[in-house]
Amino acid sequence: MKVEEVLSCSFPSWYDKFKKCTIKSIVVPLTPEVLAYMQDNGTLVLPEGSQPEPTYKKNKEEEDEEGDDWDHCETSGCVVQGPKLEEYNSKIKDAIKKLGGSVFPKLNWSAPKDASWIALNNSLRCCTPGDVYLLLKSSNFVTHDLTAPFKDCDDVNVADTNIDYCLVLRGWMEINPAHEFRCFVRNKELVGICQRDISQSYCCIGSDQANIRSDIISFWQENIENRFPLPNYVIDVYRPAKDCVILLDFNPFGETTDGLLFSWPELKGLDDARQCLSRIIEDEPDLNSIMEDPAANVFYFNERNFTDSNRQSYSPERNALTHSSLLESLPEFRFISDATGVQPSPYMQYGLPMDIVDLSTGQDPQKFIDFLQMKMQSEAAESSDDEDVSS
């Protein structure tokens, strides 16, 4: 993976060319003040004025009590003021309004998917500048964008560190994860497709796999192939219905991008095998010669594509059909057909501790019972201490 490839996958580099087949978005360049705020890994404090004032009006007694609390904090030296970013707040508000009132935020490459747990709605849907800042400041993915975007590049030593960082606000769209797919392109050939969410098994994919594969191939050929400048890249797409595919994002073809149901050696091998097969068919269109070539044989003649009877029943009359079938076996389409193939969500490690999640959701009743028993024992101990003091 090269620095040039990572830069080509930066959102501002490709959006204008592909805006007709993707979600409407607004790009707001990060000012030096906002960039410094985003890179500050200290206390998480939202900029002043980034959240709307509460509409609930307090009575005089509540205001006095709150004032006493703040006076105590001020004397204790614990008040931390957020930065003043009024002008940038206004730009975010205007963009949110133009995009329908709610947006999905990201930087040049990454969205803060690892930080959704911190939002009150447990979602990346943002309606105010404060919502945007909270997610971006809480995300390790965004931190990677800001500190080490070229970490996995072979030519990282010659990287130009002067990156034009941008805040990208995308019009909010309710996306069913069952219809999201990741597609892998190597040497300008679409070699692999797989479901994007590997933490679930979706029966709708298996029942419609032929149409899904066909729609994605057609979309790539009509909208992406020969238009994107790189020979190797990864795209995320959304297919909500038949004959309808929406481009979501471009990603570098390399370790920095999650291969999901593929390993990176596999993805590189898929294209190697395709090239080998094409060369053999062109030079010597004989199925027997293909079977004798190790590279082609290992990938194409396996239990998924051909049985032993297929190999043994070869005849010249079937030669052209067999060649066509072999070449059309790519891109390989992978999905989780049943619950045994489900993998843990890659975002779980970034959220709250699992004990707290289980308590809040009730997924583990025994933990809740243990918590109540601990609470009762604590209260009993406090009560006993109070009785000893009073006596």
C-alpha positions in Angstrom: 0.0 0.0 0.0 1.3 3.4 -1.0 0.7 6.9 0.4 -0.7 7.9 -3.0 -3.4 5.2 -2.6 -4.4 6.4 0.8 -4.7 10.0 -0.4 -6.8 8.9 -3.4 -9.3 7.3 -0.9 -9.6 10.5 1.1 -13.3 11.7 0.8 -12.6 15.1 -0.8 -10.4 13.4 -3.5 -13.3 11.3 -4.9 -16.6 12.8 -3.9 -17.1 15.3 -6.7 -16.5 12.6 -9.4 -18.9 10.1 -7.8 -21.5 12.4 -6.2 -24.3 11.2 -8.5 -24.1 7.6 -7.1 -23.4 8.3 -3.4 -25.1 10.1 -0.5 -25.3 13.9 -0.6 -22.5 15.4 1.6 -20.9 18.7 2.6 -17.2 19.0 3.2 -16.1 21.6 5.8 -12.3 22.1 6.0 -10.9 21.9 9.5 -9.5 25.3 10.6 -6.2 25.3 12.7 -8.3 26.0 15.8 -10.6 23.0 15.2 -7.7 20.8 14.2 -5.9 21.6 17.5 -9.1 20.9 19.5 -9.5 17.6 17.7 -5.9 16.6 18.3 -6.0 17.5 22.0 -6.3 14.2 23.9 -7.0 15.9 27.3 -10.3 16.3 28.9 -13.3 16.0 26.7 -15.1 19.3 26.8 -17.5 20.5 24.0 -16.9 23.9 22.5 -19.1 26.7 23.9 -22.4 27.1 22.1 -22.2 23.7 20.3 -25.3 22.4 22.1 -28.7 24.2 22.2 -29.7 25.8 25.4 -32.2 23.7 27.4 -35.8 24.8 27.0 -36.7 23.7 30.5 -36.9 26.7 32.8 -35.8 26.2 36.4 -37.5 27.9 39.4 -35.6 30.2 41.8 -34.8 27.4 44.3 -33.3 25.1 41.6 -31.1 27.9 40.3 -29.8 28.7 43.7 -28.9 25.1 44.4 -27.2 24.8 41.0 -25.3 28.0 41.7 -24.0 26.7 45.0 -22.8 23.5 43.3 -20.9 25.6 40.6 -19.5 27.9 43.2 -18.0 24.8 45.0 -16.5 23.5 41.7 -15.0 26.9 40.9 -13.3 27.1 44.3 -12.1 23.6 43.9 -10.5 24.5 40.5 -12.4 21.8 38.6 -14.1 24.0 35.9 -12.8 23.4 32.4 -13.9 25.7 29.7 -14.5 24.5 26.2 -12.9 26.3 23.2 -14.8 29.1 21.5 -15.5 28.0 17.9 -18.5 30.1 17.1 -17.8 30.5 13.4 -17.2 26.8 12.9 -20.3 25.9 14.9 -22.3 28.1 12.5 -20.9 26.3 9.5 -21.8 22.9 11.0 -25.3 24.1 11.8 -25.8 25.5 8.2 -24.6 22.1 6.8 -26.9 20.1 9.0 -29.8 22.3 8.0 -29.0 21.9 4.2 -28.8 18.1 4.6 -32.2 17.8 6.2 -31.6 18.3 9.9 -29.4 15.3 10.7 -26.1 14.0 9.5 -23.5 11.2 9.6 -20.1 12.7 10.5 -16.6 11.5 9.4 -13.1 12.9 8.6 -11.2 12.3 5.4 -11.2 8.5 5.8 -12.8 7.2 9.0 -16.2 7.5 10.6 -16.5 7.4 14.4 -18.2 4.0 14.4 -16.3 2.9 17.4 -17.7 5.8 19.5 -21.5 5.3 18.9 -21.8 3.9 22.5 -21.1 7.4 23.9 -24.0 9.1 22.1 -27.3 9.3 24.0 -29.1 7.7 21.1 -26.3 5.0 20.7 -26.1 6.1 17.0 -24.0 8.2 14.7 -26.9 10.4 13.9 -26.0 14.0 14.7 -28.4 17.0 14.9 -26.1 19.6 16.5 -22.4 20.6 16.4 -22.0 19.2 19.9 -23.2 15.7 18.7 -20.5 15.9 16.0 -17.7 17.0 18.3 -18.6 14.3 20.9 -18.4 11.4 18.5 -15.2 12.6 16.7 -13.4 13.4 20.0 -14.3 10.0 21.4 -13.2 7.9 18.4 -10.0 5.9 18.0 -10.6 5.6 14.3 -10.7 9.4 13.9 -7.5 9.7 16.1 -5.8 7.3 13.6 -6.8 9.6 10.7 -5.3 12.6 12.6 -2.1 10.9 13.8 -1.1 8.0 11.6 -3.0 7.8 8.3 0.0 6.3 6.5 1.1 3.9 9.2 0.7 0.8 6.9 2.2 2.3 3.8 5.4 0.9 2.3 6.7 4.4 1.4 5.6 6.1 4.7 9.0 7.8 5.0 8.4 10.0 2.0 4.8 10.9 3.0 3.8 14.5 2.8 2.6 15.3 6.3 0.7 18.4 5.1 -2.8 16.9 4.8 -5.8 19.1 4.2 -8.1 17.6 6.9 -11.8 18.0 6.5 -15.0 17.4 8.4 -17.4 15.5 6.2 -21.1 15.7 7.0 -23.3 13.2 5.1 -27.0 13.4 4.8 -28.5 10.9 7.3 -29.9 7.7 5.8 -31.3 4.8 7.8 -29.2 1.9 6.6 -30.1 -1.8 7.2 -26.7 -3.5 7.8 -28.1 -6.6 6.0 -27.8 -4.7 2.8 -24.2 -3.3 3.2 -21.4 -5.0 1.3 -17.6 -4.5 0.9 -16.0 -5.1 -2.5 -12.4 -5.7 -3.3 -10.7 -4.6 -6.5 -7.2 -5.6 -7.5 -5.5 -4.8 -10.8 -8.8 -3.2 -11.9 -10.7 -6.5 -11.5 -13.5 -7.0 -8.9 -12.2 -10.1 -7.1 -14.3 -10.3 -3.9 -17.6 -9.3 -2.3 -18.7 -9.9 1.2 -21.3 -8.7 3.7 -20.2 -5.7 5.7 -21.6 -6.6 9.1 -20.0 -9.9 10.2 -21.5 -9.9 13.6 -24.9 -11.2 12.3 -26.2 -13.8 10.0 -28.8 -12.5 7.5 -31.0 -15.0 5.8 -32.0 -12.5 3.2 -28.5 -12.5 1.7 -28.5 -16.3 1.0 -31.9 -16.3 -0.6 -31.0 -13.4 -2.9 -27.3 -13.9 -3.4 -27.4 -14.2 -7.2 -29.3 -10.9 -7.6 -27.1 -9.1 -5.0 -23.9 -10.2 -6.8 -25.3 -9.3 -10.2 -26.4 -5.8 -9.1 -23.1 -5.0 -7.4 -21.1 -6.1 -10.5 -23.3 -4.0 -12.8 -23.0 -1.0 -10.5 -19.2 -1.3 -10.4 -18.9 -1.7 -14.1 -21.2 1.3 -14.9 -20.1 3.7 -12.2 -16.6 2.9 -10.8 -14.6 0.8 -13.2 -12.2 2.9 -15.3 -13.2 6.0 -13.4 -11.4 5.5 -10.1 -7.7 6.3 -10.6 -6.2 3.4 -8.6 -5.8 -0.2 -9.8 -6.2 -1.5 -6.2 -9.0 -0.3 -3.9 -11.9 -1.3 -1.7 -15.5 0.1 -1.9 -18.4 -0.1 0.5 -21.8 -0.1 -1.1 -25.4 -0.3 0.0 -28.1 -2.3 -1.9 -31.5 -1.5 -0.3 -33.4 -3.1 -3.2 -33.1 -4.9 -6.5 -31.3 -2.8 -9.2 -30.5 -0.1 -6.6 -26.9 0.2 -5.3 -25.4 3.3 -3.5 -21.7 4.0 -3.1 -20.8 4.6 0.5 -17.0 4.9 0.6 -13.6 4.1 -0.9 -10.9 2.4 1.2 -7.2 1.5 0.5 -6.5 -2.0 -0.6 -4.3 -3.2 2.3 -4.0 -4.1 6.0 -5.4 -0.8 7.2 -8.8 -1.9 5.8 -10.7 -4.8 7.4 -10.8 -7.7 5.0 -13.9 -9.1 6.9 -14.6 -12.6 5.6 -11.4 -12.6 3.5 -7.8 -12.6 4.5 -5.5 -10.3 2.6 -3.3 -13.2 1.2 -6.6 -14.7 -0.1 -7.6 -11.5 -1.8 -4.2 -11.2 -3.5 -4.4 -14.9 -4.5 -7.8 -14.5 -6.1 -6.5 -12.1 -8.7 -3.3 -14.1 -9.2 -5.3 -17.2 -9.9 -7.6 -15.3 -12.3 -4.6 -13.9 -14.3 -3.0 -17.3 -14.4 -6.2 -18.9 -15.7 -6.8 -16.2 -18.3 -3.2 -16.7 -19.5 -3.6 -20.4 -19.8 -6.9 -20.3 -21.6 -5.6 -17.7 -24.1 -2.4 -19.7 -24.8 -3.7 -23.2 -24.6 -7.5 -23.5 -24.4 -7.6 -27.0 -22.9 -9.1 -27.9 -19.6 -6.5 -30.6 -19.0 -3.7 -28.0 -19.2 -5.5 -25.8 -16.7 -5.8 -28.7 -14.3 -2.1 -29.3 -14.5 -1.3 -25.7 -13.5 -1.0 -25.5 -9.7 -2.0 -21.9 -9.3 -5.2 -22.4 -11.3 -5.9 -25.8 -10.0 -5.7 -24.9 -6.3 -8.2 -22.0 -6.5 -10.7 -23.1 -9.2 -10.9 -26.8 -8.9 -12.3 -27.1 -5.4 -15.4 -28.4 -3.8 -17.2 -25.1 -4.2 -16.9 -24.9 -8.0 -16.3 -28.4 -9.4 -16.8 -31.9 -8.1 -14.6 -34.9 -9.0 -17.2 -35.9 -11.6 -16.9 -32.5 -13.3 -13.2 -33.1 -13.7 -13.5 -36.6 -15.0 -16.3 -35.9 -17.4 -14.4 -33.3 -19.4 -15.0 -33.3 -23.1 -14.0 -30.9 -25.9 -17.6 -30.0 -26.5 -17.9 -28.5 -22.9 -14.6 -26.7 -23.2 -15.9 -23.2 -24.0 -18.6 -23.5 -21.3 -16.2 -24.7 -18.7 -13.8 -21.8 -19.4 -16.6 -19.3 -19.2 -17.7 -20.8 -15.8 -14.2 -20.6 -14.4 -13.7 -17.0 -15.4 -17.1 -16.0 -14.1 -16.5 -17.5 -10.7 -15.0 -14.2 -9.7 -15.8 -12.0 -7.9 -16.2 -14.5 -5.1 -19.2 -13.6 -3.0 -18.9 -14.5 0.7 -21.6 -14.2 3.4 -22.5 -15.8 6.7 -25.0 -18.5 6.0 -25.8 -19.5 9.6 -25.1 -18.4 13.1 -22.1 -20.6 13.5 -20.1 -18.3 11.2 -20.9 -15.1 13.1 -17.9 -13.2 14.4 -17.7 -10.7 17.3 -18.5 -7.1 16.4 -15.2 -5.2 15.8 -16.6 -2.2 17.7 -17.3 -4.0 21.0 -13.8 -3.4 22.4 -14.2 0.3 22.2 -17.5 0.6 24.2 -18.4 0.3 27.8 -17.2 -2.7 29.9 -19.3 -5.7 29.1 -20.5 -6.0 32.8 -22.0 -2.5 32.5 -23.6 -3.3 29.2 -25.1 -6.5 30.5 -26.5 -4.7 33.6 -28.0 -1.9 31.5 -29.6 -4.2 28.9 -30.6 -7.1 31.2 -28.8 -9.6 29.0 -27.2 -11.4 32.0 -29.8 -11.6 34.8 -27.3 -13.3 37.2 -25.1 -10.2 37.1 -28.1 -8.0 38.0 -28.9 -10.3 40.9 -25.3 -10.2 42.1 -25.3 -6.4 41.8 -28.5 -6.1 43.9 -27.0 -8.5 46.6 -23.9 -6.3 46.7 -26.0 -3.2 47.1 -28.1 -4.7 49.9 -24.9 -5.9 51.7 -23.4 -2.4 51.4 -26.5 -0.7 52.8 -26.7 -3.2 55.6 -23.0 -2.5 56.5 -23.7 1.3 56.4 -26.7 0.9 58.6 -24.7 -1.2 61.1 -22.0 1.5 61.2 -24.6 4.2 61.9 -26.1 2.2 64.8 -22.6 1.8 66.4 -22.0 5.5 66.1 -25.3 6.5 67.7 -24.9 4.0 70.6 
